[in-house]
Amino acid sequence: MSQNRVSEVRTSQRESNREQRIFSFKASQWIWLGLGIVETLIGLRIVLKLIAANPESPFAAFIYNVSAIFLYPFAGLVGTPAAGGVVLELSSIIAMLVYALLAWGIERIVWVIFYRPRGYAVGITQTTTSEPDSVLQTTTREEFNE
């Protein structure tokens, strides 16, 4: 005698405040990515100035033009030592420090406002059993985990 019993178990878990935590993580990642791009542009500018790169070169001109946008607030802040075509832009180094502190402050503000610690997790286990004579039995169980 064969038994035609089919059993299916599904388990899912819901977590409170999950969306806010994901948002705070993603916003934090975007902030650090933006800082990385700005710092890279300014760092390349510093290196190109230190090696006396040709400003007529398309790559150097691109880096100088794009980074100039971020260095505008720091123009003329301190003197720029130069010798034989080699230039040390101290204002660019200061700009890198200020932008890093600014990004860190913004990231902390986003974290404080939007981050919510992990709360209770609700685990739901649903078991469905089908008997040979077409009787369908469903059992649902909820568990609260901290």
C-alpha positions in Angstrom: 0.0 0.0 0.0 1.6 3.3 -1.1 1.1 6.5 0.8 0.7 9.7 -1.2 1.5 12.2 1.4 3.1 15.5 0.4 4.6 17.8 3.0 6.0 21.3 2.5 7.7 23.6 5.0 8.3 27.3 4.4 10.2 29.5 6.8 10.5 33.2 6.4 11.8 35.9 8.7 10.7 39.6 9.0 12.8 42.1 10.8 11.7 45.4 12.1 13.4 48.6 11.0 15.3 46.7 8.3 14.6 49.3 5.6 15.9 52.2 7.7 19.1 50.2 8.4 19.6 49.4 4.7 19.1 53.1 3.8 21.6 54.2 6.4 24.2 51.7 5.1 23.6 52.7 1.5 23.7 56.5 2.2 26.9 55.9 4.1 28.4 54.0 1.2 27.4 56.8 -1.3 29.0 59.5 1.0 32.3 57.6 1.2 32.2 56.9 -2.6 31.8 60.6 -3.3 34.6 61.4 -0.9 36.9 58.9 -2.6 36.3 60.4 -6.0 36.9 63.9 -4.8 40.1 62.9 -2.9 41.4 61.0 -5.9 40.9 64.0 -8.2 42.7 66.3 -5.8 45.4 63.8 -5.1 46.1 63.3 -8.8 46.2 67.1 -9.1 48.8 67.3 -6.3 50.9 64.6 -8.0 50.7 66.1 -11.4 51.8 69.5 -10.0 54.7 67.9 -8.1 56.0 66.2 -11.2 55.6 69.3 -13.3 53.2 67.6 -15.7 52.4 69.5 -19.0 49.2 71.4 -18.4 48.5 71.2 -22.1 48.2 67.4 -21.9 44.5 66.3 -22.2 44.7 64.2 -19.1 46.4 66.8 -17.0 44.0 69.5 -18.3 41.0 67.3 -17.4 42.2 66.7 -13.9 43.1 70.4 -13.4 39.7 71.5 -14.6 37.6 69.0 -12.7 39.5 69.4 -9.5 39.4 73.2 -9.7 35.7 73.0 -8.9 36.4 71.5 -5.5 39.4 73.7 -4.8 37.7 77.0 -5.5 36.8 77.6 -1.8 40.4 77.1 -0.9 42.0 79.3 -3.6 44.6 81.6 -2.1 44.3 80.2 1.4 48.0 79.7 1.8 51.1 80.3 -0.3 52.1 77.8 -3.0 55.8 77.0 -3.0 57.3 76.4 -6.4 60.8 75.6 -7.8 61.7 74.9 -11.3 58.2 74.0 -12.5 57.5 71.8 -9.5 54.6 73.1 -7.5 53.4 72.1 -4.0 49.8 73.1 -3.6 49.3 73.3 0.2 45.8 74.5 -0.3 44.9 71.2 -2.1 46.2 69.2 0.9 44.1 71.4 3.2 41.1 70.8 1.0 41.6 67.1 1.2 41.6 67.2 5.0 38.5 69.5 5.1 36.6 67.3 2.6 37.4 64.2 4.6 36.2 65.8 7.9 33.1 67.1 6.1 32.2 63.6 4.7 32.8 62.0 8.1 30.5 64.6 9.7 27.7 64.1 7.2 28.0 60.3 7.4 27.7 60.5 11.2 24.7 62.7 10.9 23.0 60.3 8.5 23.9 57.4 10.8 22.4 59.2 13.9 19.2 60.2 12.2 18.4 57.1 10.2 20.0 54.1 11.8 17.8 51.9 14.0 19.3 49.0 15.9 18.2 45.5 15.0 14.9 44.9 16.8 12.8 41.8 17.2 12.8 39.3 14.3 9.6 37.5 13.6 10.2 34.0 12.2 7.2 32.4 10.5 7.2 28.7 9.8 4.3 27.3 7.7 3.8 23.6 7.2 1.4 22.3 4.5 0.5 18.6 4.4 -1.6 17.0 1.8 -3.1 13.6 2.7 -4.1 11.0 0.0 -7.8 11.7 0.4 -7.3 15.4 -0.4 -7.3 16.8 3.1 -5.1 19.9 3.3 -3.7 20.8 6.6 -1.9 24.1 7.2 0.0 25.0 10.4 1.5 28.4 11.0 3.9 29.2 13.8 5.4 32.5 14.7 8.5 33.0 16.8 9.9 36.2 18.1 13.6 36.4 18.4 15.7 39.3 19.8 
